């Protein structure tokens, strides 16, 4: 299969980085779920609409944030900002796990 290696299409990897491209929001969420499971934390949607998806750490006041956007001229979503600073204390993480 040809195309850009930057485009996530099949199996999720454990990497998320600025300017990364996703064909759909569903593909993006699948990668974030996989990433969060590997890093042992949970996230929640702070804002979601037709062109933006903004995720934050489930535990209030921690700095992990991720935002993807789709501009009108684009048919894909792109990571615009990513703060990969996840420092939740382990006891808080385990109290919140579902």
Secondary structure, 3 states (H helix, E strand, C coil): CCCCCCEECCCCCCCCCCCCEECCHHHHHHHHHHHHHHHCCCEEEEEECCCEEEEEECCCCCCCEEEEECCCCCCCEEEEEEECCCCCCHHHHHHHCC
